[in-house]
Amino acid sequence: MNRYPLWKNVLILLVVAAGFYYAAPNLYAPDPALQIAGASSSQQIDERILGRAEAALTSSDIGFFGEVLQDQGKTALIRLTDREQQLRAQAVLARALGDGFIVALNLAPTTPDWLVQGGAAPMKLGLDLSGGVHFKLEVDIAAATERKLAQYESGIKKRLREERIRGRVSIDGGQVAMQFREEADREAARREVVDLYPELFLDRVDAGDDWLLYAQVTEQTMAEVVDYAVAQNLTTIRNRVNELGVSEPLVQRQGRNRIVVELPGIQDTAEAKRILGKVANLEFRLVAEANAPISERQRFEYRSPDRGGMTEWLERDVIITGESVANAQAGFDQNGQPNVMISLDGEGGMMMSRATRANVKRRMGVLFIERKYRTRYEADETGEERPVRIPYDEKLLLTAPVIQSALGAQFQITGLDNPAEASELALMLRAGALAAPITFVEERTVGPSLGAENIQLGMKSVQVGLALVVLFMVAYYRVFGVAAVVALSANLVLLVGIMSLLGATLTLPGIAGIVLTVGMAVDANVLIFARIREEINQGAPPQTAINNGFDRALVTILDANITTLIVAIILYAIGTGPIKGFAVTLSVGIVTSMFSAIMGTRALVNAVYGGRRVRALSIGGLGRPAGGLTETAK
């Protein structure tokens, strides 16, 4: 009686050993590091660029080591000897390498290869336990205003052309200026503008032979434009963060035009910075006809390498933009070249069909627009040089195919340089276009948000709670208490191992879940031991008491833990942030505590008492005297 078969003992040992293996990476603290990546996903980092970075750090007396190229030359990682030098080192490398590169803060893992090869990785820590990155982004309000004015200008031009009203339309400062030769044309234009954009304030001005009409944007409208730009950017950034696969991110608005992004546990911060800050969009325009006036067309360079140096004139009128894209997937065409499959929304598909049906055999250009920055260093009042970022838009033509037939809501974009560029473009379109450019005004790896003292107290709470439980269990339950303590230690190892394997994020509330798990784990053992003592008091032999105690307490243990697990699942489903972290830790802890209390403790008790004739059990408490272990011949 009370003897596990060999396979069950081996199974328990294998599970505990796996727990130790996957929990072990958490013993190795990461190194502070800098990650270097190209501004474009297709850009490569080679030994020459890495050498420039090393020389810049050396000349600035910044200690580093372990520099290495990663991801087949897409990124480089340089480890630093001092975390306090991380921000200074980033500024040094950003200036030394220039605007064509992204230098991001990172934490480099130090997990040994023998653990990495088995798929083991350290548990992700939340921002309150150090680990992750914090970005503060600022929405460019001026650019949002300019974009809105450009929409007004384009819409007014199109309406006047449709109504055959002759006049000149342009942007003059913060308003749309319209110039006419006849007063009747001005009045007719005024009626059309009022009908088209009733929110604009119109002002008539007479200037000699010219009849002028100014359309001004009211403060209320501008406030709505800013709110829309920030809200749209907030949604887009959330979509991009979801594409990165970050667990428990924080994306929220701060003030009038700033957005805070916190990405706990993320490793590739350079990729995150590039994806979040990418201001890219597409415009589909017809290639201008040879006899079209210069004022109605613009000239752009081809991006495709097989058309290097060639340029093309496109019409100023835009058919659709990337904002009409409902879905985009990167792939390959029939010739094995990278492409992006585009699916438009209902309105975009209708506009594309209408435009291409009327222009079969003409060519249509796909224009890629990307906001970039040039960095200039200027001395402030203290004489210290500080970076000043100057924005500019890079507009490149991806392709200009001939329209063979009317296009619908689905088509493909070709002419891309490589699969990485196609994947990045598809992600940008799928996540949504930014309504206005954004600038990184703050970036840092996040240490304890509640202070080092709170973290130490959190860890101390686990240690004190565990110590008190150990003392009580050993003093009160003796040999059985020792078995419970060993099983409890294995339970904590399993809990950490499973959370590391699942990639869960540990936060301060998660530590509270671990403390609760410690209490719940011994609670199951207390139920079992109380049942064993009750069996002994009723006169059952020791072996029978052990067997009945474990078997009859099982129903109660399952009932208590399953109801708690249901509550944890509900917390995870409706909670956010720290609440989810607590729910994950609690859920995993319930599963591991049931395993350790039911199977682990019994395996240890079986190892001590199983297969022997015992006259008394060392279980403490009331009932029969708790004598020592007495073994007789079988």
C-alpha positions, 0 to 999 in steps of 0.5 A: 500500500502507498507505493507509486509504480516506477513510471509515476515516480519517473514522471514526477521527477521528469516534470520537476527536472523540466521545471528546474531547467526552464526556471534556470534562465531567471538566475542570469541577469541581462546586460545593458546594451545598445542595438543598431539597425538601419532606418529601413528594414532592407538596410544591412549592418556590416563590420565597417558600421560596427567598427565606426560604433566601436570607435565612437564609444572608445573615443568617449571613454564608454566601456563595452564588450560582446559586440556582435552582428545579428539577424544576418546583418540586419542589426548589431548588438553592443553590450555595455559595462555600466548601465548608467552610461546607456543613455550617453552611449546612445547619444554618442552612437546616434551622432556618429552613425547619422540619420540612416541608422536607429540606435535603441536601448536594449537589454542583452540576455546572458542565458547560457547556450545549453539552456537556449538550445533547449528553448529556455528563456528568462521570464519577462518582467513588467515595467515595474520590475525592470525590463522593457522600453518606454517611449513618449511620442509627440504628434506633429500638429503643424503637419496635421494642419497642413494635411487638412489644408491640403485636403481642403485645397484639393476638394475645392479645386475639384468642385470648382473644376466640376462646376466650370468655375474659373479661378486659382486656388492655393494655400496661403499661410493657414488658409485656402486662397481663391483668386477670380477675375469676375465677381460672379465667379467668386460668388458662385465659388463661395456657394459651392465652398459653403455647400462642400465645407460648411465649417470653413469661415469665408472672407471676401477681399477686393484687390484691384482687378482680382476678386479674392475669397479666403477660406479660413479654418476655425479654432474649433475645427482645428481642435477637432483636427488635432483630436482626430490626428491624435486619436487616429495615431493612438489607434494605429500605434496600438495596431502596430504594437499588436503586430509586434506581439508584445504582452501587456503593452500600455498605449495611452494619450498624455496631454494634448498631443503626446502618446505614451507607449510602454512595451514590457519584456520586449527585446528588439527595441530597434525594430519596435522604434522603427515600426512605431515611428514609421510615417508611411503611406501610399498614393495611387495617381495616374501618370500625367499625359504629355500635354497636361499643364505643368501645374497639374502634374508632379515629377517623381523618381522610380524606386525600383532598381531596374528603373534606376535614374528614370523619372515619371510625371504623375497627376496631382489628383490622388485616386486613393491613399493607404487609408482606404486599405482594409488588408495587406499581405506580403508575398511573391508574384508569378515571377518569384518577385516580392509583392504586396496583395492589397484589399480595399474597403468598400469606398476605396474599391469603388473609387479605384474601379471608377478611376481605372475603368475610365483610364484603361491603357493608361499607366497608374503610379504607386507613390510611397511617401515616408516622413524622415528626419535630418539631424542637426546639432546646435549649441544651446545657451550653456554651450552644450550641443543638442540635436535638432531634428528637421522633418522632410518627406521622401516620395518615391515611385514604387511602380507605374504599370499599365491599367489593362482592365478595371481594377476592383477592391483587390490587386497587387503592388510589385516593384519592391526591392526585397521581401523585408521591404514588402513585409514592412510595407504590408505591416504599415498598410495593415496597421493603418496610416498615421494621421500625422507624423510623430516624433520620439521625445523620450526613450528609456529602458524602464526600471522600477516604477514604484522604486527599488524599495518596493521591489525589495519589499515585494521579494521579501514578502515572498521570502518571509511568507515562505519561511513562516510557512516552512517553520509552521509546517515542520514544527506542526506536522513534522515528517509530513511537514518536511514533505510538504515543504519540499513539494512547496519548493518544487511548486515554486520552481514549476511556477517560475518555469511554466511562466518562463516557458509561456512568455508571461510577464511578471509584475508586482501584482504577479508577485502577490499572486506567487505569495498567494500560491504559497499559502494555497499550496500548503492549504491543500496539504493541511486538508490532507494531513487533517484527514490523515489525523482524523483517520488515525483518531478513528482507529485506522492503521497508519497505512490505511490512514495515509491512503484514505487521507489523500484519496478522500481530501482530493474532492475538497481540494479540487472543489476549492482550487477549481472555483479559484481558477474560475475566478482567475480566468474571469479576472484575466478576461475582464481585467487589464494590465496588472490585473491580468498579470495577477490572474496569470500568476494565480492560474498557473500557481493553482495548477502547479500547487495541485500537482505538487500537493496531490502527487508530489507530497504523496510521492515523498510520503510514499518514499518514507512510509510506503511498503513498510509496517508502521505503528505510528506516524510523525504527523504531530497534532492530536490523536495517537502519540506521534512516535518515530518511524518504526519498521518491522519485517514485511 
